[in-house]
Amino acid sequence: QVQLVESGGGLVQAGGSLRLSCAASGIIFKINTMGWYRQAPGKQRELVAAITSVGSTNYADSVKGRFTISRDNAKNTVYVQMNSLKPEDTAVYYCNAVILTGQAMNYWGQGTQVTVSS
């Protein structure tokens, strides 16, 4: 069974930085796109950043220039470095991955809270 386990959330002041990590475990043949989504109270879940297996990246306009997504394929891990954090970045951040275990399936982490105080 595949699991995604996130870490690195917390409370930070505006202008500060956090780094989130997400490690995939289980029987994995290949991981395709990995990404981070977030959901703030009363809002829909939205894409923050994504990275393909060959390193192509995609960012939400609201985080471009502040967030950087990366991955370590040997460790089945994806990261997002979040700099210049703003109160509007406050949300639960979810890791997502499309993983081939026999067939390609979409997996989600349990979520990690990021709170940015003003």
Buried (B, 14 or more C-beta within 10 A) or exposed (E): EBEBBBEBBEEBEEEBEBBBBBBBEEEBEEBEBBBBBBBBEEEEBEBBBBBBEEEEBBBBEEBEEBBBBBBEEEEBBBBBBBBEBBEEBBBBBBBBBBBEBEEEEEBEBEBBEBBBEE
